[in-house]
Each structure stands twice: as structure tokens, then as C-alpha cells.
Amino acid sequence: MSEKKNGIDKGLIRDLANILNDTDLTEIEVEQDDLRIRVSRQGATQYVQAPVAPSFAPAAAAPAAASPAPVAAADNKNAVTAPMVGTIYLAPAPGARAFVEVGTMVKEGQTLLIIEAMKTMNQIPSPRAGKVTEILVNDSQPVEFGQPLVIIE
């Protein structure tokens, strides 16, 4: 049976946290009778218990973390930017060799990386020929539209 303390079902919370990990979701919320539980991956994982009522107000979202990409890279005219929001993959499959590495000479149209968006794998082609001088993202990292990904000189 699930561990309970003060009416909180810790087993349910653990199950929800595992679902977050298994699915790469950032937040999940369930409602059961007069109990609503939200587990969020914004900063530290949060566990929220609140009675369900018409006047229930959702918890305020945590402020977004600053982008790890250097400002100079964002202004670089040679930066290849993300055409969509999604998750970056640097290789065609887990454990496979990356599409490109720093120092790789690429041709126009050559696949640089993949962005997964809505369970669809989108190959991101090089817009021009040149040498990859910087890779600004990590494998499995979420990216925003317009975020610099790679520098091609």
C-alpha cells in the first residue's frame, strides 16, 4: 500500500515524478475527489496539494532560466538558429556518432542535427557550406525558436 502522511499519497507523487522522467514532460497535474496534485520540473521538483474549488488559482510559474548560449553567438551572422521549439539530438540514434563535430566541413543541405517537435524528428540542414566552428547546444537539450545552435564559418 502507498505511504501516506497527513493525507498525501507519496506513492502517487513518486508515480507522477516517474512519468515526468519517462516522458520528458515538465509538468503533470492530476485531480482526484477533493485533491489536486501538480508535479513540476521547474527548477526543483515541486509537490503541490490544494483542495479543488472553483476559486482555485494555479501556482505561479517559476521564471525561465537564462539561456546558456553566449550573447556573442546569438548576434553571430554565421549562427544556424532553431527553426522551431523542440528537443535537440546531435546524432541520428542514441550511441551513434554525431552528425557534425567542431571542425567538420559541411556542405549546403547536409544534416547538422535533429529537432524533435511533437514526436516528429526534423532534420536541420546546413544553410551553407563551411566549417563548424562551434556547437552551442547539448544532446537532448530543449531549444526555443530562433536559438543559435551551430556556428558555420
N, C-alpha and C positions, 0 to 999 in steps of 0.2 A: 504494500500500500504506500501511497505517496507520503512524503514527510509534510506535516502541516504544523505551522506555528502561527498563532493569532489569526487563523483562518486563511493564511496564504499557502497555496499548494506549490511547494518548492519543486515537486516533480514536473508540474505543468510549466513552470518557469524554465526549468532545465530543458524540457522538450522544445519549448519555443526558441530558446537560445540555440539549440542544436539545429533547428530548422533554419535559423538565420545563417549559421555556418555552412550548412549543406547547400543552401540555395543562393548564397551571396546577397541576400536581401539586407537592407539597412534597418528595417523596422517591421515589426509584426504586432498586431493587436487582436485579442480575442475577447469576446463578451459571453458570459455565461451567467444566467439568472441576474443577480444584482451585483455582479463582479465584472470589472473590465480590467484586463492586464495588457500592458504595452511593453514590449521589449525592444529597445532601440540600440543601434550600434553607433550613435553619435558621440564621439569621444569615448567615454567609458560606457559600458552597457548599463542601461537604466531599467529598473523594475518599478512599475507604477501600478498601484492598486487604488481604485476610486469607485465609489458607488455610481451606478448608472442612473442618471436623472436627466430630464430634458434640459436642465441648465448646465450640464457637464461641459466644461471648456477644455479642449485638448491642451496638453502641456506645451509650453513654448519650445520651439526648435532651437537646438544649440547653434551658435554661429558657425558658419562654414570655416574650415581650416584654410589657411593661406596656401596658395599654390606653391609647390616645391620648385617649379621651373624658375630659373633666374630671369630677372626683368630684361636683361640684355638679350636673352634668347627670344623673348616674346616680341621684341622690336626688330629682330633679325629678319631681313628681307629674304634670306635663304631658308627660313624655317618652313617645314611642311607642317600644317596645322590640321587638327582633327576636324573632319567634315561633319561629325555627329557626336552625340553623347554615347558613351558605352564603356566597355572594358577592353583594354589593350592586351593583345597577345603578340609577343615578338617572334614566335615560332609557329609553324603550321600544326603542331601537336605537342602535348606535354613530353618533355625529354628530347624533342627534336632540336636540330640546330636552328638558330635564329635566322630569319630571312636576311638580315643585314647586321653588320657589326661596324664599329668605328673603324674607318679606313677602307671600307668596302666601296668599290667603284660601282655605281648603279647606272642603268640605262633608263631612259624615259619609259614609264609604264611598268617597270619592274616592281613587284610587290615589296613594300617596306615592312609592313606589319598588318595585323588584322584587328579590327574593332568589332567586338560582339555587341550588337544592339538588338534587343527584343528577340533573343535566341537565334539571330541570324549573324553569320560570320561574314564580315565585309572586308575584302582585301583592299588595302590602301596603296595605290600605285604611286611611284615617284613621278612628280610633275615635270622633272627634267633630269638630264644626265649629269653626273658629277660624283664627288667623293663624299661619303657620310663622315662628317667631322664630329658630330655629337648626337647621342640618343638621349632625349630628355625625359623619357618615361621608363618605368619598370614593368616587367611582365605582370599581368593580372591587375594592373592599376586602373582605377576608374578615371576617365578623362571627360572633359567638358568640350562643347563645341568651340572651335577656334583655338584650343590649347595647342601650343607648339609641341611637336612630337619628335622631330628629327631635323637636324641642320644638314643641308646638302650644299657644298661649296662648288 
